[in-house]
Amino acid sequence: MPQFTYVAVNKEGQKIKGTVDSPNEGEVRIMLRSQQLRPIRISKASALEFDLAKIGGFGGKVKRADVLLFTRQLSVLLSAGIPLVQGLDIISGQASNNELKQILGALREKISGGSFLWQAMGAYKDTFPDIFINMVKAGESSGSLDTILKRLIKYLDDAEKLKKLVKGAMVYPIVVTAVGFIVLIVMMIFVIPKFEELLKSQNQELPGVTKFVIDASHFFQKNLLFIVGGGVAVFYFFRSYLKTEEGKKFFDLIVLKAPLFGELVLKVSVARFARTMQTLLASGINLLDAIDICRTAVGNSTVEENLVKVRAEVENGKTLSSVMGRLPIFPSMVVQMVTVGEGTGNMDKMLERVADYYEEDVENLVSGMTKMIEPLILVFLGGMVGGMLIAMYLPIFTMAGN
């Protein structure tokens, strides 16, 4: 989203400067007026101002936790009979996130001007995803916005728990591996040279494994900058490639085919699909729109491409279960539950059971993976560090024996 800098005057006549993310200049003016500020100058931020603003945390991205808190607060206020505009005003006054405060001010201004809440949220899709906007639209159309918000709270809660669960499973092995390699480099640069000085003073023939470790230490010392620079360059290139459409598709496909991790990613995607679809159908969203929204929620481009095929065939008159049954990416249990749901008219309830089952399955799988990966990493890193130490102590043991 473009970033704008502004200079405005408050009621006391004081000049206020700031930076804000907004789709256009008009939205910035609405936001400033909602905060009782009179704009003097508004301009697009330069590249340098944009970077400094992001680094300093000014106008930073609204976090999911902030959106969840906002949804909880709005649900409580609407359930208590507080009008929507007044509710937004109350929440805006309590918001700790600067950008969210500005967005809520703009929402309040638009709604006061006659817009629906979902229409006002449409300008801030970086903060409010498609599922949020469509469910709010359904709630406003049916006059049950407070009920829809409660469903949204449950959906966001479940999504956040699933995300933290998967992230926790990934963080531990990455951190332990990173620390292990740092220890390895420190030994190569600082510890091994000390042993080398001791062994050279003895003027004896060194075993082949000891020579190999010493040579590796020399290589690290002479080429440290190239190794670090090469690692940073590879990481930057890989990260840039993953941001492209082609890179994301390639990575998602490789991950799905990877042993162990592929099963985890697929089950996470199925759980997200079932939970999102269930929430949308229960809120009155039609099937085709629900499939469209699910595409952005599954988190894997390969599964997303399969959902594109599903939508096209469902639009041509085929049943959801018959289409899913022909795609290998959907487990047979999911297809059977969807078939039962279509037959009984309780699709949302069947999908809720599917989501519950796969979320629990993901939790068990993550727990098992963590228990299995932990000893493997420790054995691998311990073997490398221990092997180096044995290689360096081997000549000392030989001297002691002689």
Contacts in CASP RR format, 6 or more apart in sequence:
PFRMAT RR
TARGET T0000
AUTHOR 0000-0000-0000
METHOD contacts of the structure
MODEL  1
MPQFTYVAVNKEGQKIKGTVDSPNEGEVRIMLRSQQLRPIRISKASALEF
DLAKIGGFGGKVKRADVLLFTRQLSVLLSAGIPLVQGLDIISGQASNNEL
KQILGALREKISGGSFLWQAMGAYKDTFPDIFINMVKAGESSGSLDTILK
RLIKYLDDAEKLKKLVKGAMVYPIVVTAVGFIVLIVMMIFVIPKFEELLK
SQNQELPGVTKFVIDASHFFQKNLLFIVGGGVAVFYFFRSYLKTEEGKKF
FDLIVLKAPLFGELVLKVSVARFARTMQTLLASGINLLDAIDICRTAVGN
STVEENLVKVRAEVENGKTLSSVMGRLPIFPSMVVQMVTVGEGTGNMDKM
LERVADYYEEDVENLVSGMTKMIEPLILVFLGGMVGGMLIAMYLPIFTMA
GN
1 21 0 8 1.000
1 22 0 8 1.000
1 23 0 8 1.000
1 126 0 8 1.000
2 21 0 8 1.000
2 22 0 8 1.000
2 23 0 8 1.000
2 24 0 8 1.000
2 44 0 8 1.000
3 19 0 8 1.000
3 20 0 8 1.000
3 21 0 8 1.000
3 22 0 8 1.000
3 44 0 8 1.000
3 45 0 8 1.000
3 49 0 8 1.000
3 50 0 8 1.000
3 53 0 8 1.000
4 19 0 8 1.000
4 20 0 8 1.000
4 21 0 8 1.000
4 22 0 8 1.000
4 25 0 8 1.000
4 28 0 8 1.000
4 42 0 8 1.000
4 43 0 8 1.000
4 44 0 8 1.000
4 45 0 8 1.000
5 17 0 8 1.000
5 18 0 8 1.000
5 19 0 8 1.000
5 42 0 8 1.000
5 43 0 8 1.000
5 44 0 8 1.000
5 45 0 8 1.000
5 49 0 8 1.000
6 17 0 8 1.000
6 18 0 8 1.000
6 19 0 8 1.000
6 20 0 8 1.000
6 28 0 8 1.000
6 32 0 8 1.000
6 39 0 8 1.000
6 41 0 8 1.000
6 42 0 8 1.000
6 43 0 8 1.000
7 15 0 8 1.000
7 16 0 8 1.000
7 17 0 8 1.000
7 18 0 8 1.000
7 39 0 8 1.000
7 40 0 8 1.000
7 41 0 8 1.000
7 42 0 8 1.000
8 15 0 8 1.000
8 16 0 8 1.000
8 32 0 8 1.000
8 37 0 8 1.000
8 38 0 8 1.000
8 39 0 8 1.000
8 40 0 8 1.000
9 15 0 8 1.000
9 16 0 8 1.000
9 37 0 8 1.000
9 38 0 8 1.000
9 40 0 8 1.000
10 16 0 8 1.000
10 36 0 8 1.000
10 37 0 8 1.000
10 38 0 8 1.000
11 36 0 8 1.000
15 40 0 8 1.000
16 37 0 8 1.000
18 58 0 8 1.000
19 45 0 8 1.000
19 49 0 8 1.000
19 53 0 8 1.000
19 58 0 8 1.000
19 59 0 8 1.000
20 28 0 8 1.000
20 31 0 8 1.000
20 59 0 8 1.000
20 99 0 8 1.000
20 102 0 8 1.000
21 59 0 8 1.000
21 60 0 8 1.000
21 99 0 8 1.000
21 126 0 8 1.000
22 28 0 8 1.000
22 31 0 8 1.000
22 106 0 8 1.000
23 123 0 8 1.000
23 124 0 8 1.000
25 42 0 8 1.000
27 106 0 8 1.000
27 123 0 8 1.000
28 39 0 8 1.000
28 42 0 8 1.000
29 39 0 8 1.000
29 42 0 8 1.000
30 106 0 8 1.000
30 109 0 8 1.000
30 110 0 8 1.000
31 102 0 8 1.000
31 103 0 8 1.000
31 105 0 8 1.000
31 106 0 8 1.000
31 109 0 8 1.000
32 38 0 8 1.000
32 39 0 8 1.000
33 39 0 8 1.000
33 109 0 8 1.000
34 105 0 8 1.000
34 106 0 8 1.000
34 108 0 8 1.000
34 109 0 8 1.000
35 102 0 8 1.000
35 105 0 8 1.000
45 53 0 8 1.000
53 59 0 8 1.000
53 60 0 8 1.000
54 60 0 8 1.000
58 98 0 8 1.000
59 98 0 8 1.000
59 99 0 8 1.000
60 97 0 8 1.000
60 98 0 8 1.000
60 99 0 8 1.000
61 99 0 8 1.000
61 126 0 8 1.000
62 97 0 8 1.000
62 99 0 8 1.000
62 100 0 8 1.000
62 103 0 8 1.000
62 126 0 8 1.000
62 127 0 8 1.000
63 97 0 8 1.000
64 156 0 8 1.000
64 160 0 8 1.000
65 160 0 8 1.000
66 95 0 8 1.000
66 96 0 8 1.000
66 97 0 8 1.000
66 100 0 8 1.000
67 100 0 8 1.000
67 127 0 8 1.000
67 128 0 8 1.000
67 132 0 8 1.000
67 156 0 8 1.000
68 153 0 8 1.000
68 156 0 8 1.000
68 157 0 8 1.000
68 160 0 8 1.000
70 91 0 8 1.000
70 95 0 8 1.000
70 100 0 8 1.000
70 104 0 8 1.000
71 149 0 8 1.000
71 152 0 8 1.000
71 153 0 8 1.000
71 156 0 8 1.000
72 153 0 8 1.000
73 90 0 8 1.000
73 91 0 8 1.000
73 94 0 8 1.000
74 87 0 8 1.000
74 88 0 8 1.000
74 91 0 8 1.000
74 149 0 8 1.000
75 146 0 8 1.000
75 149 0 8 1.000
75 150 0 8 1.000
75 153 0 8 1.000
77 86 0 8 1.000
77 87 0 8 1.000
77 90 0 8 1.000
77 91 0 8 1.000
78 84 0 8 1.000
78 87 0 8 1.000
78 145 0 8 1.000
78 146 0 8 1.000
78 149 0 8 1.000
79 146 0 8 1.000
82 90 0 8 1.000
84 111 0 8 1.000
84 117 0 8 1.000
84 145 0 8 1.000
85 108 0 8 1.000
85 111 0 8 1.000
85 112 0 8 1.000
88 104 0 8 1.000
88 105 0 8 1.000
88 107 0 8 1.000
88 108 0 8 1.000
88 111 0 8 1.000
89 108 0 8 1.000
91 104 0 8 1.000
92 101 0 8 1.000
92 104 0 8 1.000
92 105 0 8 1.000
92 108 0 8 1.000
93 101 0 8 1.000
95 101 0 8 1.000
95 104 0 8 1.000
99 127 0 8 1.000
100 127 0 8 1.000
103 124 0 8 1.000
103 127 0 8 1.000
106 120 0 8 1.000
106 123 0 8 1.000
106 124 0 8 1.000
107 117 0 8 1.000
107 120 0 8 1.000
107 121 0 8 1.000
107 124 0 8 1.000
110 119 0 8 1.000
110 120 0 8 1.000
111 117 0 8 1.000
111 120 0 8 1.000
116 137 0 8 1.000
116 140 0 8 1.000
117 136 0 8 1.000
117 140 0 8 1.000
117 145 0 8 1.000
118 133 0 8 1.000
118 134 0 8 1.000
118 136 0 8 1.000
118 137 0 8 1.000
118 140 0 8 1.000
121 127 0 8 1.000
121 128 0 8 1.000
121 132 0 8 1.000
121 133 0 8 1.000
121 136 0 8 1.000
122 128 0 8 1.000
122 133 0 8 1.000
125 133 0 8 1.000
128 136 0 8 1.000
129 296 0 8 1.000
129 297 0 8 1.000
130 292 0 8 1.000
130 293 0 8 1.000
130 296 0 8 1.000
131 155 0 8 1.000
131 276 0 8 1.000
131 279 0 8 1.000
131 280 0 8 1.000
131 293 0 8 1.000
131 296 0 8 1.000
131 297 0 8 1.000
132 152 0 8 1.000
134 280 0 8 1.000
134 285 0 8 1.000
134 289 0 8 1.000
134 293 0 8 1.000
135 148 0 8 1.000
135 151 0 8 1.000
135 152 0 8 1.000
135 279 0 8 1.000
135 280 0 8 1.000
135 283 0 8 1.000
135 285 0 8 1.000
136 145 0 8 1.000
136 148 0 8 1.000
136 149 0 8 1.000
136 152 0 8 1.000
138 148 0 8 1.000
138 283 0 8 1.000
138 284 0 8 1.000
138 285 0 8 1.000
139 145 0 8 1.000
139 147 0 8 1.000
139 148 0 8 1.000
139 283 0 8 1.000
142 148 0 8 1.000
142 284 0 8 1.000
148 283 0 8 1.000
151 279 0 8 1.000
151 282 0 8 1.000
151 283 0 8 1.000
152 279 0 8 1.000
154 279 0 8 1.000
155 275 0 8 1.000
155 276 0 8 1.000
155 279 0 8 1.000
158 275 0 8 1.000
158 355 0 8 1.000
158 359 0 8 1.000
159 272 0 8 1.000
159 275 0 8 1.000
159 297 0 8 1.000
161 359 0 8 1.000
162 268 0 8 1.000
162 271 0 8 1.000
162 272 0 8 1.000
162 359 0 8 1.000
162 362 0 8 1.000
165 362 0 8 1.000
165 363 0 8 1.000
165 366 0 8 1.000
166 264 0 8 1.000
166 268 0 8 1.000
166 362 0 8 1.000
166 366 0 8 1.000
168 366 0 8 1.000
169 264 0 8 1.000
169 366 0 8 1.000
169 369 0 8 1.000
169 370 0 8 1.000
172 370 0 8 1.000
172 373 0 8 1.000
172 374 0 8 1.000
173 373 0 8 1.000
173 374 0 8 1.000
173 377 0 8 1.000
176 374 0 8 1.000
176 377 0 8 1.000
176 378 0 8 1.000
176 381 0 8 1.000
177 377 0 8 1.000
177 381 0 8 1.000
180 381 0 8 1.000
180 385 0 8 1.000
183 381 0 8 1.000
183 385 0 8 1.000
184 381 0 8 1.000
184 384 0 8 1.000
184 385 0 8 1.000
184 388 0 8 1.000
185 220 0 8 1.000
187 385 0 8 1.000
187 388 0 8 1.000
188 216 0 8 1.000
188 217 0 8 1.000
188 220 0 8 1.000
188 221 0 8 1.000
189 217 0 8 1.000
189 220 0 8 1.000
189 221 0 8 1.000
189 224 0 8 1.000
192 213 0 8 1.000
192 214 0 8 1.000
192 217 0 8 1.000
192 388 0 8 1.000
192 392 0 8 1.000
193 217 0 8 1.000
193 221 0 8 1.000
195 392 0 8 1.000
196 214 0 8 1.000
196 217 0 8 1.000
198 396 0 8 1.000
199 206 0 8 1.000
199 210 0 8 1.000
199 392 0 8 1.000
199 395 0 8 1.000
199 396 0 8 1.000
202 395 0 8 1.000
202 399 0 8 1.000
204 395 0 8 1.000
204 398 0 8 1.000
204 399 0 8 1.000
206 214 0 8 1.000
206 395 0 8 1.000
207 391 0 8 1.000
207 394 0 8 1.000
207 395 0 8 1.000
207 398 0 8 1.000
209 391 0 8 1.000
209 394 0 8 1.000
210 391 0 8 1.000
210 392 0 8 1.000
210 394 0 8 1.000
210 395 0 8 1.000
212 391 0 8 1.000
213 388 0 8 1.000
213 391 0 8 1.000
213 392 0 8 1.000
220 227 0 8 1.000
241 247 0 8 1.000
242 248 0 8 1.000
242 251 0 8 1.000
248 301 0 8 1.000
249 301 0 8 1.000
249 302 0 8 1.000
249 305 0 8 1.000
252 300 0 8 1.000
252 301 0 8 1.000
252 302 0 8 1.000
253 301 0 8 1.000
253 302 0 8 1.000
255 261 0 8 1.000
255 262 0 8 1.000
255 265 0 8 1.000
255 300 0 8 1.000
256 262 0 8 1.000
256 265 0 8 1.000
256 266 0 8 1.000
256 300 0 8 1.000
256 302 0 8 1.000
260 369 0 8 1.000
263 365 0 8 1.000
264 362 0 8 1.000
264 365 0 8 1.000
264 366 0 8 1.000
264 369 0 8 1.000
265 300 0 8 1.000
266 300 0 8 1.000
266 303 0 8 1.000
266 329 0 8 1.000
267 358 0 8 1.000
267 361 0 8 1.000
267 362 0 8 1.000
267 365 0 8 1.000
268 362 0 8 1.000
269 298 0 8 1.000
269 299 0 8 1.000
269 300 0 8 1.000
269 303 0 8 1.000
270 330 0 8 1.000
270 331 0 8 1.000
270 334 0 8 1.000
270 354 0 8 1.000
270 358 0 8 1.000
271 355 0 8 1.000
271 358 0 8 1.000
271 359 0 8 1.000
271 361 0 8 1.000
271 362 0 8 1.000
272 294 0 8 1.000
272 297 0 8 1.000
272 298 0 8 1.000
272 299 0 8 1.000
273 294 0 8 1.000
273 297 0 8 1.000
273 298 0 8 1.000
273 303 0 8 1.000
273 307 0 8 1.000
274 334 0 8 1.000
274 351 0 8 1.000
274 352 0 8 1.000
274 354 0 8 1.000
274 355 0 8 1.000
274 358 0 8 1.000
275 351 0 8 1.000
275 352 0 8 1.000
275 355 0 8 1.000
275 359 0 8 1.000
276 290 0 8 1.000
276 293 0 8 1.000
276 294 0 8 1.000
276 297 0 8 1.000
276 298 0 8 1.000
277 290 0 8 1.000
277 291 0 8 1.000
277 294 0 8 1.000
277 351 0 8 1.000
278 348 0 8 1.000
278 349 0 8 1.000
278 351 0 8 1.000
278 352 0 8 1.000
278 354 0 8 1.000
278 355 0 8 1.000
280 289 0 8 1.000
280 290 0 8 1.000
280 293 0 8 1.000
280 294 0 8 1.000
281 287 0 8 1.000
281 290 0 8 1.000
281 347 0 8 1.000
281 348 0 8 1.000
281 351 0 8 1.000
282 348 0 8 1.000
282 352 0 8 1.000
285 293 0 8 1.000
287 314 0 8 1.000
287 320 0 8 1.000
288 311 0 8 1.000
288 314 0 8 1.000
288 315 0 8 1.000
291 307 0 8 1.000
291 310 0 8 1.000
291 311 0 8 1.000
291 314 0 8 1.000
292 311 0 8 1.000
294 307 0 8 1.000
295 304 0 8 1.000
295 307 0 8 1.000
295 308 0 8 1.000
295 311 0 8 1.000
296 304 0 8 1.000
298 304 0 8 1.000
298 307 0 8 1.000
302 329 0 8 1.000
303 329 0 8 1.000
306 327 0 8 1.000
306 329 0 8 1.000
306 330 0 8 1.000
309 323 0 8 1.000
309 327 0 8 1.000
310 320 0 8 1.000
310 323 0 8 1.000
310 324 0 8 1.000
310 327 0 8 1.000
313 323 0 8 1.000
314 320 0 8 1.000
314 323 0 8 1.000
319 342 0 8 1.000
320 338 0 8 1.000
320 342 0 8 1.000
320 347 0 8 1.000
321 335 0 8 1.000
321 338 0 8 1.000
321 339 0 8 1.000
321 342 0 8 1.000
324 330 0 8 1.000
324 334 0 8 1.000
324 335 0 8 1.000
324 338 0 8 1.000
325 332 0 8 1.000
325 335 0 8 1.000
333 354 0 8 1.000
333 357 0 8 1.000
334 354 0 8 1.000
337 350 0 8 1.000
337 351 0 8 1.000
337 353 0 8 1.000
337 354 0 8 1.000
338 347 0 8 1.000
338 350 0 8 1.000
338 351 0 8 1.000
338 354 0 8 1.000
340 346 0 8 1.000
340 350 0 8 1.000
341 347 0 8 1.000
341 349 0 8 1.000
341 350 0 8 1.000
344 350 0 8 1.000
END
